[in-house]
Amino acid sequence: MACTLAANATCALAADRLVLVDLEDEMLPEPRVTAEAVFVGLVRPTNNTNDPEAGETILAALPPDARSADVCVRVTTEDGRYFGHARYSAEAGGASPMTLMDYVPLRPELRDYQAAEIAVLAFPCSADPALTDVAVASWRADDTDDLGQTVTVLVNSFRADEAFLIVNDAKQVTCVPTAGGERAAFDFSCDIDVSEIKAGARIALYRMRGTSIDPEVAINVVGWE
């Protein structure tokens, strides 16, 4: 198998399959907007159409040097009803820059959601509580899929009027409101070209409220090339 990482570039190594250690999830009867996460997802969509009945998988760009600890994954639906957290053992990892993880939800209703309605955040479990190091992940994807050339940053702005990103202290990226509105678990999405972050990147989020601006919130994207 091969894994497409960028336009006209192919990874010769199959993704390292990590073993699921623990998974906890919940499906709520009513939406809940988390009071914790600002960055809810860092997702690279796949161009393939995958059947959710075949099982949920996550392909994450986490090279070996970023896997000194186990890998953690958070899964959130846009409507704020499903929340999941999984942990994967890094012991079985090899030399591939990509990791493949089976996600086995305890709540089967997750399969009713489209991929675009699901936010995924993958990161080394040793990351500090501020969650500053994150990986680009693809939902319902494996290392044979054709991945898109943009990465979508999904943000919980806490009802800001506007939001934008600064990538690598240089490029500004405009964020657009999501369809779910202010009751959504993530209310803004921001698209970044893969070429801007594949070597690693700093992404800073700014949120506008009227004429004032919230303090910067930033993450570091783990590079894979």
VOPAGU-2260 file (C-alpha; in pm, 1 decimal, decimal comma):
REM VOPAGU-2260
SITE   aa  ch    i         X         Y         Z
SITE  MET   A    0       0,0       0,0       0,0
SITE  ALA   A    1     104,4     359,9     -44,0
SITE  CYS   A    2       1,9     680,5     126,6
SITE  THR   A    3     -45,2    1004,0     -60,5
SITE  LEU   A    4      98,0    1290,2     143,1
SITE  ALA   A    5     113,6    1574,9    -105,5
SITE  ALA   A    6      52,8    1649,3    -469,5
SITE  ASN   A    7     269,7    1426,3    -691,0
SITE  ALA   A    8     443,8    1275,1    -387,3
SITE  THR   A    9     381,7     926,7    -252,4
SITE  CYS   A   10     500,1     765,2      70,0
SITE  ALA   A   11     659,8     425,7       7,5
SITE  LEU   A   12     580,1     295,4     354,0
SITE  ALA   A   13     240,6     166,1     457,5
SITE  ALA   A   14      97,1     347,3     756,0
SITE  ASP   A   15     186,9     207,7    1097,1
SITE  ARG   A   16    -124,6      53,7    1251,6
SITE  LEU   A   17    -154,7     142,2    1619,9
SITE  VAL   A   18    -341,5     -68,4    1874,1
SITE  LEU   A   19    -643,5      73,5    2055,2
SITE  VAL   A   20    -585,9      76,8    2431,8
SITE  ASP   A   21    -890,2     258,6    2562,3
SITE  LEU   A   22   -1196,9     441,3    2430,5
SITE  GLU   A   23   -1465,5     637,4    2609,2
SITE  ASP   A   24   -1752,9     813,0    2437,0
SITE  GLU   A   25   -2098,8     955,8    2494,4
SITE  MET   A   26   -2399,9    1042,8    2282,1
SITE  LEU   A   27   -2608,0    1316,9    2439,5
SITE  PRO   A   28   -2982,3    1369,2    2388,0
SITE  GLU   A   29   -2927,3    1744,1    2351,5
SITE  PRO   A   30   -2633,0    1941,7    2208,5
SITE  ARG   A   31   -2356,3    2050,8    2441,5
SITE  VAL   A   32   -2091,4    2303,9    2347,8
SITE  THR   A   33   -1772,7    2213,3    2527,7
SITE  ALA   A   34   -1633,2    2482,0    2754,1
SITE  GLU   A   35   -1277,2    2356,8    2709,7
SITE  ALA   A   36   -1163,7    2314,9    2349,3
SITE  VAL   A   37   -1089,0    2603,2    2115,0
SITE  PHE   A   38    -926,7    2393,1    1844,1
SITE  VAL   A   39   -1175,2    2108,3    1796,1
SITE  GLY   A   40   -1039,4    1948,4    1479,9
SITE  LEU   A   41    -747,5    1947,7    1236,9
SITE  VAL   A   42    -885,6    1742,1     949,6
SITE  ARG   A   43    -760,4    1654,9     602,5
SITE  PRO   A   44   -1057,7    1517,5     408,6
SITE  THR   A   45   -1032,3    1218,7     178,8
SITE  ASN   A   46   -1148,2    1233,2    -182,0
SITE  ASN   A   47   -1275,5     875,2    -155,5
SITE  THR   A   48   -1627,6     775,4     -57,1
SITE  ASN   A   49   -1597,2     529,0     228,6
SITE  ASP   A   50   -1874,7     319,1     378,4
SITE  PRO   A   51   -1909,6     386,6     755,0
SITE  GLU   A   52   -2056,3      37,8     795,6
SITE  ALA   A   53   -1711,6     -99,4     706,5
SITE  GLY   A   54   -1573,9      48,1    1030,0
SITE  GLU   A   55   -1434,1     382,0    1138,2
SITE  THR   A   56   -1063,4     450,4    1083,9
SITE  ILE   A   57    -837,1     748,5    1141,7
SITE  LEU   A   58    -524,2     820,1     938,1
SITE  ALA   A   59    -294,7    1064,6    1116,9
SITE  ALA   A   60      31,0    1229,6    1012,1
SITE  LEU   A   61     240,6    1138,7    1315,9
SITE  PRO   A   62     598,6    1036,1    1227,6
SITE  PRO   A   63     798,1     813,6    1466,1
SITE  ASP   A   64     974,1    1101,7    1643,8
SITE  ALA   A   65     632,6    1234,9    1747,8
SITE  ARG   A   66     526,5     899,1    1892,5
SITE  SER   A   67     749,9     873,9    2197,9
SITE  ALA   A   68     426,0     849,8    2396,4
SITE  ASP   A   69      90,6     694,8    2315,2
SITE  VAL   A   70    -135,2     868,5    2066,4
SITE  CYS   A   71    -463,1    1025,2    2180,5
SITE  VAL   A   72    -760,9    1112,5    1960,9
SITE  ARG   A   73   -1066,1    1327,6    2027,2
SITE  VAL   A   74   -1375,8    1290,6    1809,8
SITE  THR   A   75   -1657,8    1548,2    1817,5
SITE  THR   A   76   -1968,7    1586,8    1603,8
SITE  GLU   A   77   -2066,2    1929,4    1479,1
SITE  ASP   A   78   -2404,2    1919,1    1655,1
SITE  GLY   A   79   -2234,7    1883,3    1994,3
SITE  ARG   A   80   -2399,1    1550,5    2078,3
SITE  TYR   A   81   -2115,9    1300,1    2036,5
SITE  PHE   A   82   -1785,2    1320,2    2222,9
SITE  GLY   A   83   -1522,0    1047,7    2216,4
SITE  HIS   A   84   -1167,0    1005,3    2344,2
SITE  ALA   A   85    -938,7     717,2    2245,8
SITE  ARG   A   86    -583,8     617,2    2336,3
SITE  TYR   A   87    -352,9     408,1    2115,2
SITE  SER   A   88     -29,1     231,7    2200,2
SITE  ALA   A   89     276,9     365,5    2019,7
SITE  GLU   A   90     480,4      49,9    2091,5
SITE  ALA   A   91     385,7    -115,8    1762,3
SITE  GLY   A   92     489,0     184,8    1554,7
SITE  GLY   A   93     740,3     150,9    1272,3
SITE  ALA   A   94     911,9     399,4    1041,5
SITE  SER   A   95     616,4     539,2     848,6
SITE  PRO   A   96     525,2     907,9     884,9
SITE  MET   A   97     159,3     803,0     894,8
SITE  THR   A   98     -39,1     611,8    1156,4
SITE  LEU   A   99    -361,2     418,6    1100,8
SITE  MET   A  100    -599,2     367,2    1391,6
SITE  ASP   A  101    -925,9     177,0    1417,8
SITE  TYR   A  102   -1189,1     378,2    1600,2
SITE  VAL   A  103   -1451,5     152,3    1754,3
SITE  PRO   A  104   -1729,2     374,2    1895,4
SITE  LEU   A  105   -1942,2     239,6    2176,3
SITE  ARG   A  106   -2226,1     454,6    2041,1
SITE  PRO   A  107   -2330,3     315,1    1700,1
SITE  GLU   A  108   -2516,7     637,4    1617,6
SITE  LEU   A  109   -2183,2     788,7    1515,3
SITE  ARG   A  110   -2211,5     598,4    1187,0
SITE  ASP   A  111   -2514,4     809,9    1095,4
SITE  TYR   A  112   -2296,0    1120,8    1062,0
SITE  GLN   A  113   -2125,8    1230,4     743,0
SITE  ALA   A  114   -1747,8    1272,9     752,6
SITE  ALA   A  115   -1785,0    1651,2     713,0
SITE  GLU   A  116   -1986,7    1661,2    1038,1
SITE  ILE   A  117   -1707,7    1503,9    1244,5
SITE  ALA   A  118   -1404,6    1677,9    1392,8
SITE  VAL   A  119   -1091,4    1476,2    1473,0
SITE  LEU   A  120    -796,4    1592,0    1680,9
SITE  ALA   A  121    -494,2    1360,3    1713,9
SITE  PHE   A  122    -198,1    1435,1    1939,1
SITE  PRO   A  123      75,4    1271,6    2148,5
SITE  CYS   A  124     -77,1    1179,4    2483,5
SITE  SER   A  125     215,6    1345,7    2658,5
SITE  ALA   A  126     108,6    1684,5    2523,0
SITE  ASP   A  127      59,3    1949,8    2790,8
SITE  PRO   A  128    -292,6    2042,1    2905,2
SITE  ALA   A  129    -297,1    2337,6    2666,3
SITE  LEU   A  130    -278,1    2086,6    2377,8
SITE  THR   A  131     -10,7    2271,4    2182,1
SITE  ASP   A  132     108,2    1985,0    1956,5
SITE  VAL   A  133    -145,3    1830,0    1719,9
SITE  ALA   A  134    -140,4    1614,9    1406,2
SITE  VAL   A  135    -331,9    1639,2    1081,8
SITE  ALA   A  136    -586,8    1354,1    1073,1
SITE  SER   A  137    -829,6    1209,8     819,3
SITE  TRP   A  138   -1158,8    1048,3     924,0
SITE  ARG   A  139   -1275,9     727,7     753,1
SITE  ALA   A  140    -946,6     707,5     564,8
SITE  ASP   A  141    -657,8     465,8     524,7
SITE  ASP   A  142    -321,9     470,5     348,5
SITE  THR   A  143    -475,5     377,8      12,1
SITE  ASP   A  144    -701,8     684,1       2,1
SITE  ASP   A  145    -656,9     992,1    -212,0
SITE  LEU   A  146    -634,5    1276,4      38,3
SITE  GLY   A  147    -736,6    1634,3     -31,1
SITE  GLN   A  148    -487,0    1916,9     -63,8
SITE  THR   A  149    -639,2    2132,5     208,7
SITE  VAL   A  150    -653,5    2089,6     585,8
SITE  THR   A  151    -960,2    2221,3     767,0
SITE  VAL   A  152    -913,8    2373,4    1111,5
SITE  LEU   A  153   -1237,6    2347,2    1310,8
SITE  VAL   A  154   -1274,1    2604,4    1584,4
SITE  ASN   A  155   -1501,4    2667,8    1881,2
SITE  SER   A  156   -1487,8    3048,3    1890,0
SITE  PHE   A  157   -1721,3    3084,6    2189,2
SITE  ARG   A  158   -1958,9    3299,6    1983,1
SITE  ALA   A  159   -1706,7    3538,5    1832,8
SITE  ASP   A  160   -1821,6    3765,0    1550,7
SITE  GLU   A  161   -1525,6    3680,9    1327,6
SITE  ALA   A  162   -1223,0    3452,7    1336,1
SITE  PHE   A  163    -900,5    3418,7    1140,6
SITE  LEU   A  164    -569,5    3232,1    1155,8
SITE  ILE   A  165    -208,5    3339,4    1116,3
SITE  VAL   A  166       6,5    3054,9     980,0
SITE  ASN   A  167     378,3    3058,2    1064,3
SITE  ASP   A  168     353,7    3421,0    1178,9
SITE  ALA   A  169     297,2    3525,8     818,2
SITE  LYS   A  170      -3,9    3413,6     618,1
SITE  GLN   A  171    -356,3    3514,8     722,7
SITE  VAL   A  172    -639,3    3266,4     665,6
SITE  THR   A  173   -1003,4    3372,2     692,2
SITE  CYS   A  174   -1240,5    3143,7     882,8
SITE  VAL   A  175   -1603,9    3101,8     781,1
SITE  PRO   A  176   -1904,0    3015,1    1002,3
SITE  THR   A  177   -2017,9    2653,0     995,6
SITE  ALA   A  178   -2374,2    2550,8     919,3
SITE  GLY   A  179   -2446,4    2461,5    1281,1
SITE  GLY   A  180   -2425,1    2817,9    1406,6
SITE  GLU   A  181   -2364,6    2915,9    1766,1
SITE  ARG   A  182   -2506,6    2591,4    1905,5
SITE  ALA   A  183   -2247,2    2385,4    1718,9
SITE  ALA   A  184   -1946,6    2225,2    1887,6
SITE  PHE   A  185   -1734,2    2404,3    1627,0
SITE  ASP   A  186   -1872,2    2723,6    1476,1
SITE  PHE   A  187   -1589,8    2828,0    1239,3
SITE  SER   A  188   -1387,1    2639,8     980,6
SITE  CYS   A  189   -1061,2    2757,6     824,7
SITE  ASP   A  190    -895,4    2593,4     521,3
SITE  ILE   A  191    -516,2    2581,4     486,0
SITE  ASP   A  192    -323,4    2442,3     191,4
SITE  VAL   A  193    -132,5    2125,1     281,1
SITE  SER   A  194     189,4    2275,5     146,2
SITE  GLU   A  195     177,2    2541,7     419,1
SITE  ILE   A  196     195,2    2295,8     707,8
SITE  LYS   A  197     340,2    1961,2     588,5
SITE  ALA   A  198     684,2    2052,6     726,2
SITE  GLY   A  199     530,9    2160,6    1056,8
SITE  ALA   A  200     362,8    2489,5    1137,2
SITE  ARG   A  201     249,1    2728,5    1405,0
SITE  ILE   A  202    -118,0    2823,3    1375,8
SITE  ALA   A  203    -248,7    3115,5    1578,5
SITE  LEU   A  204    -621,2    3183,0    1614,4
SITE  TYR   A  205    -765,2    3532,4    1660,6
SITE  ARG   A  206   -1130,9    3597,9    1745,3
SITE  MET   A  207   -1304,5    3932,1    1697,8
SITE  ARG   A  208   -1591,0    4057,0    1914,3
SITE  GLY   A  209   -1711,3    4391,8    1788,0
SITE  THR   A  210   -1402,1    4611,7    1784,4
SITE  SER   A  211   -1207,8    4402,9    2036,3
SITE  ILE   A  212    -995,7    4094,4    1980,1
SITE  ASP   A  213    -944,5    3796,7    2210,4
SITE  PRO   A  214    -593,6    3693,4    2315,0
SITE  GLU   A  215    -415,4    3469,2    2067,5
SITE  VAL   A  216    -456,9    3091,0    2101,8
SITE  ALA   A  217    -194,5    2886,4    1917,2
SITE  ILE   A  218    -106,5    2526,4    1831,8
SITE  ASN   A  219     192,6    2360,3    1668,6
SITE  VAL   A  220     115,0    2122,0    1382,9
SITE  VAL   A  221     336,6    1814,1    1371,8
SITE  GLY   A  222     517,5    1799,5    1037,4
SITE  TRP   A  223     544,0    1478,9     835,9
SITE  GLU   A  224     772,4    1577,9     545,4
